[in-house]
Amino acid sequence: MTFRLIDLFSGAGGMSLGFVDERFGGGFKVVLAVDNDKASVETHSANFSGEAVCSNIEEWLASEPEIPEADVVIGGPPCQGFSLLNKKRTGDERRALWIPYMEVVRRSGAPLFVMENVSELYRSDELKDIIKYAEGMGFIVATGVLNTADYGVPQTRKRTIAVGFKVDEIVAIEFPPRPSHASRKTISNLPKWKTVREAIYDLGRPTGTEIGGIAPHDLHFGRNPTPKSIARYKAVPPGGNRFDLQRNAPEITPACWIRKKSGGTDLFGRLWWDEPSVTIRTEFFKPEKGRYLHPDQHRPITHREAARLMGFPDDFAFKGSKVEIARQIGNAVPPPFAGALSKIVHAALSNRKKEASSKKNSTRRKEAGVRIGKTVAA
């Protein structure tokens, strides 16, 4: 059985892919995607059917669009307002974008929604507001902080997930999804976390320094580092970071790092072959932003390597410039993780209360008849 899906703040479509593609979960089709980033919408359109809208969600809703019926609404309002990078965590208008998200849930008639955000959301007042608002719409909401590495992603990325379901339509939902993998430090019969080696070892050295197009294979390209940058890369041993650079080559270490004696242990760090990646962010091609140096080659990871560490298959077609594609990769929901969520959603929808579903469809038909009647009368 195939269910209808609306993806809000969809980005490139990592979450859509997990729900649509049978390699991860499957059983869904996208009927609508909305995002305000043009390149992301182009990427989504290239990989999925259904309407893809490029617009600010509030302006789009104000235009009174025809929102299709859906079985589930997924997506995550922009998360920068909750990020640790925003220490004050106040005055960020993006925090309120869950309100139009819930409005789409209401207008689409979806009995279930999946909201994704950064881990810091979990203990915020905003999450309490979201739950209260959803309960007022007839939803029960389950929440938790999940690690994507537990679900087959070669990356430790913790995210807050809120799953809401209408108690008069959905019997139950299994949340959180059962992990498919476990840390080496955990006594478990599950396979161990996927590693950087499993994800990218076969790629070898990148070819060229430009995309030269938008085909998937073109993402494994290099950069043009200065001699000083190369010397800095070489000063960092396997598993090392900026402190190794300070010890091994203080003469080429940025002065600000020398002055700062603590913190930032991932900055200018190398990924470990036999561990999952750290969280991939939008500027993974800049090693000064995090642990983004290749495990043993003297360079930052490529776009293709970053995409694989997010769990994207090589046949997923990204659109846009190098910077735009990097942003799409870093902002995405890893598809294998989304796939784990899609399975519990599919099971819940498959077990939907038949009486409530029949009543809902009847109401929909009556409402449609009223609209047609008014149109004819006009």
Secondary structure, DSSP 8 states (H G I E B T S, - for coil): --EEEEEES-TTSHHHHHHH-TTT---EEEEEEEES-HHHHHHHHHH--SEEEES-HHHHHHT-------SEEEE----GGGSTTSSS--S-GGGGGHHHHHHHHHHHT-SEEEEEEEGGGGGSHHHHHHHHHHHHTTEEEEEEEEEGGGGT-SB--EEEEEEEEETTT------S---S-B-TTS--SS-B---HHHHHGGG-S---SS--SS-GGGG-------HHHHHHHHTS-TT--HHHHHHH-GGGS-HHHHH--SS-TTTT-B--TTS-B----TTTT-GGGSS-B-SSSSSB--HHHHHHHTT--TT----S-HHHHHHHHHHS--HHHHHHHHHHHHHHHHT--HHHHHHHHHHHHHHHHHHHHHHHH-
